[in-house]
Structure formats: structure tokens, C-alpha cells
Amino acid sequence: MSLLGPAEIRDLAELLGIQPTKKLGQNFVIDANTVRRIVKAAGIVSGQSVVEVGPGLGSLTLGLLETGASVVAVEIDTRLATQLPITVEQLQPGAPLTVITQDAMTITELPGRPTSLVANLPYNISVPVLLHFLEHFSHLQTGLVMVQAEVGQRIAADPGSKIYGSPSIKAAWYGKWRTAGQVSRQVFWPVPNVDSILVRFDRGELPGTEAERLATFALVDAAFQQRRKMLRQSLSVVLGDSSAASARLEAAGVAPTARGEELTVADFLAVARDGVAAGA
């Protein structure tokens, strides 16, 4: 056996004195078939380098290593980070695993330049972690993450939908996103009180410079802090006043009476680009 089952997961947790907590978003995957489904959906192949955030007790780590890929695992919990290499060595001796004991939000370097991110992300930090890794690691070309269904649908949403918002636009800056299937609550221990979903991304060419990204994201934040207001009002906080906002919007070909959920990342960039060019 090269993967963990329900009994092994519970034994490991007991060994380490771990009681899964909602605060840390700890819900461990206990079903080997689900692990293999995630790895297959991520398209991981032998020889590939993968980064995993929050490996926990190692269910998904072992599934990734089973393909012949090498894994860089980022784990904030010292107990889990210490145990993971031991578990891997017992079940898959010699598998290429590197463990980094650090908060994922503070990581700015990864060994081996992994090309894919695959993770069961804690619900409370999934979007910030995703955006942090996409911003700092241009070598990440693809990824598959398991997140709370509501969050995943929001990330992959299209303009005009009720769930389209700031995460949708910021994620779109880096590439294409799509949902890749639901995950049953029953494959987790403890069983969460929310549904989970798989979300896949494929990196595209960045649409603008770093200065333009920062300016675009500032506009996006302002637009969705006052979601129901017209852009000439919501963006006045960033652009000076409503008349200045209207002028910038019109110059970019965007109606001042539009709302944030109607705009694509390209639309927000057009507004931002006008300001960056003008030194605003």
C-alpha cells in the first residue's frame, strides 16, 4: 500500500496528538480514490516538480509521489512537517520529497522551480495563498486546488454573474480558470460542514506590467467594496472624485454607470493603464 486510508490517518493524528481544528481549516482526505482522482485531474506525470501547500498528514503528497513526480511540501505545523518525511519513507521509500516548514504566505523562493501547484487548501486562506503563489512563482504553469465550493465557483466565475468578484478578476490576471468537479464531504476527516470543489488553472501571458497589476488590483478592490454602486462612485475613492472617475472610465471605453461585476480584467486594466501612463 502506497497511500493512506482512514485508519492510518487517524493513527497518525493520534500519534502526533493532533485534533483537527476549524481554525486551521484542517480536514484530512481519507479516501485513496479521491486522492488519485485529484492527481489525475491535475495532469501530474513522472519527472514533474510539484509544490503542495498544507500537506497535512500526507494523503495527497503520497498520491503525487506515486506518479513519479517530485514534491515540495510547504507546511506551517511543525509536528506535521516533521512527520511527513517519515510517513513517506515508510510507504514510498526513496520518493523525492522536500518539506519546507513555513507559513505559505511568507514563501518567496521554492527549490526545484516546480511547474505545478496541487493542494487541498484551508478554506480560510485559499484565495490569498493562490494569489501569493501566482504572483511570486512565474514557473508555476498549471495547478489544481481543492477549496470550498463557494470559493472555487467565485474564482472561476465569468463577468456578469452574481458570484463574480474581486477573486475572479485577480485570478484571471494570471490565466484561465475552470472548475474540475465536486468532492464529497464524506472523503474528509472530520467531515466538514461545507462542500468542496476542484479548480484548475493554466497560466497565460501576463496582460500588463507589475505597476499596472497593482493599479488594476487597487481599482478592483475599490469597485467591489461598494459592489452595488456605479463605477464612477465606487472608483472615486481611488481616482479622486466622481468626475475624475467618469473621465478615466470614459477614456478607457468603460461606461461610468457600469458596475464592477460587468467588467473583465482587461477592462479594469484599461482604466488602470490610463492612470499609470499619466503617472496617477
N, C-alpha and C positions, 0 to 999 in steps of 0.2 A: 504493500500500500504506500503510495507516494503523496496522498492528500489527507487532510484531517476530516474526521467525522464528528458528529455531535458529542460522543463520549470523550474523544480526545480533546476537543475544545474545552469541555467542562473540567476535565482533569488538569489541563494546563492552567486554566483560570484559578482553580483551587490551589495548585502548586505555587502560583505566584501571589496568591492572596488577593486576586482581583475580583471585585464586584462591579460588573459593567454599570456605568453611570450615564444618565441622560445628559448631564452637564458636559461630558466629554464626547457625547454622541457615540458611545461605544455600543454597537450592535454587531456581533461577530457572525459571519457567514458560516453555517454549519453543514451546508449541502454541497457535496463534491460536484454534482451535476451542474449546479448553478455556477460554481467556480469555472468549470470547463466551458460553459456557455459564454461567460464573460470574456474569457481569454480568446475564444474563437471569434466572438463579435469584434474584439479589439484587433484581430488580424495579426497576432503576435507569432513570429516564426523563429526558428533556431538561428542563433547568432545575433539576434537583435538585442539592443540595450534598452531596458525599460526602467522608468522611475515609478515607484509606488509610494503614495503618501498615506500614512496611517495604516501600516500593515497589520497592526494588532497582534493576534496570535499566529498569523501566518497562513491562513486559508488560501487567500488569493496569491500570496507570494509563491507558495508551493505550486499552484496551478500555472503561474507564469514560468517558473523554473522548469517545470515538466516539459515545456515546449523546446527547451534548449536555449532559451533566451537568458541573458544575464540581467540581474535586478539590482537597482539601487533603491533601498527602502529607507524612507525618512520617517522616523518615529520619535515623538516627543516624550513618551513614557519610558523612563529608564529601565523599568522591570521588563517591559515588552521588548525593548531594543536589545537587552542583554540575552533574553531567552530565544529570540528569533533565530540566530545562527545555530544554536544548539538543536532546536527543532528541525531546522533544515538539514543539518548534518546527520541527524538520526534517520530521517525519511528519504533524503536525496543526497547522499554523501558526495562531497566534492562539487556541489552545484555552485555556480558563480554568483554569490550574494555579497553585497556591500551594504552595511547598515550605518546610517547617519542618525545620531541621537540629537535631534534639534527640532525646534518649532519650524514647521514648514513655511510660515510667513516670514521667517528671517533668513531663509536659504537664498544665497545668490550664486553659488557655484555647485556644480554636480560633476562627479568623476565619470569619465567614460562617455560624456556627451550623449545621454540617452535620446532616442528619437521618438519615443512614445511614452505617454503618461497613462497609467491604468491604476485606478484606485476606487475603493469604497470610501467615499469622503464623508466625514462627520457632517451631519445636516446643518449645524450652526455656522460652519465656516467654509462651506463648499464653494460658493462664488468667489470670496476673497482669495482662497487658495488657488483656484483655477486661474484667475486673472493675474495673480502674482507669478505663477509659473510661466504663463504665456508671455508676460512682459519680460521676464529675466532670462528665459531659455529659448532662444530662437531655434535651437536644434530640435526642439520638440515639434515634430511634424504631424503627428496623429495622437489621438487619445480616446479613451473610453472611461467614463466615470459613472459610478452608481451614486445617485443622490436622491433626496426626497423628490417624489413625483412632481409636486407643485413647483419646486425649484428648477428641475430639469426641463419641464414644459415651458417655463418662463425663459430659460436660457435659449431654447431652440425656437421660440415664438417668432412669427412673422409680423411685420408692421401692420397696424390696424386692429390687431386682436386685443382683447381685454387684458390678457396676461403679458403682452409685450411691454417691456420697460427698460430701465437702465441696464440690468444684467444682459438682456438680449442684445442691446446695441454695443455694449463694451465687448462682449464675446465676439460679436460679428466683426469687430475691428481686426481680429486675428485670423478669421477663417470661417468655414462653413460648419454649421451645427445641425444635428438631427437626433431625434430620439431613436433608440435602438431596442426597445422592448421593456415591458414591465417586469418587476421582480416581486415574487410573492413575499408577504410578511413572514411566512412560516419558515423561510430558509435562514432566518436570523435567530440568534440567542443573545439577549432576550428578544422576544417578539416586539417590534416597535409598534407604535400606535399611528404610524403614517405609512403610506405606500411608497415604494421606491421605483426608480426608473433608470435605465441606462441611457446615457447621452454620449454621442460620438462627435469628435471634431476632426477636421482636416485643415491644416494651416494653409492660408493663402498668402499672397503677397501683401505686405502691409500697405494700406491705402495712403499713408502720409508719414511725415517725419515725427520724431518724438515730441517736438514742440507742438505740432498740430494735434497729436494724440491727447496731450494734456489739455489743450484748449477745447478739443472736442468733448472730452470726458467732463470738463467743468460745465459745459453747456448742457450735456445730458443730465448731469446731477441736478442742475437748476430746473430744467424742464420737468423732471419727474418728482421734484419736491413739491411742486404745485401742479400736479398732473391734470387737473380739470381746467386750469386756466389756459387762455390762448398764449402762444409763444411770445407775443410782444409784451405780455405781462410777466410771465414766468422767467423769461430771459433778461428782463430789465435789471434784475439783481446783479447779473454778471456784466451786462453791456451798458449800464449807466442809467437809462430810463427807458420808458416805453417807446418814445420817439426814436431814440438811438437804436433800440432793438428792432423796431419796424424797418428802419433804414438798412440795417445789416441783413435782416431776413430777406427783404426785397432784392437787395444786391446779389444775394445768393440764390435767388429764384424760388424762395420759400414764402408762402403766404403768411403774413403776420398773425392772421386769425387761426392758423392751424394749431394743433396740439401735438405734444411730444410723441404720442403713440402713432402718429401718422407718418413720421419721418424715418428714413433709413439712416444707417451710419454715414452713408455718402452725403445725405442732406445736412446732417449735423456738421460733417467735415467741411462742407462748402461754406457754412456760416462761420465756422472757426477759422478757416483758411483766409477769409477776407480780413479777419481781425489780426491774424498772425502777420499777414503781408503788410498791414498798416501799422504794425507794432503795437497793437492794442492788447 
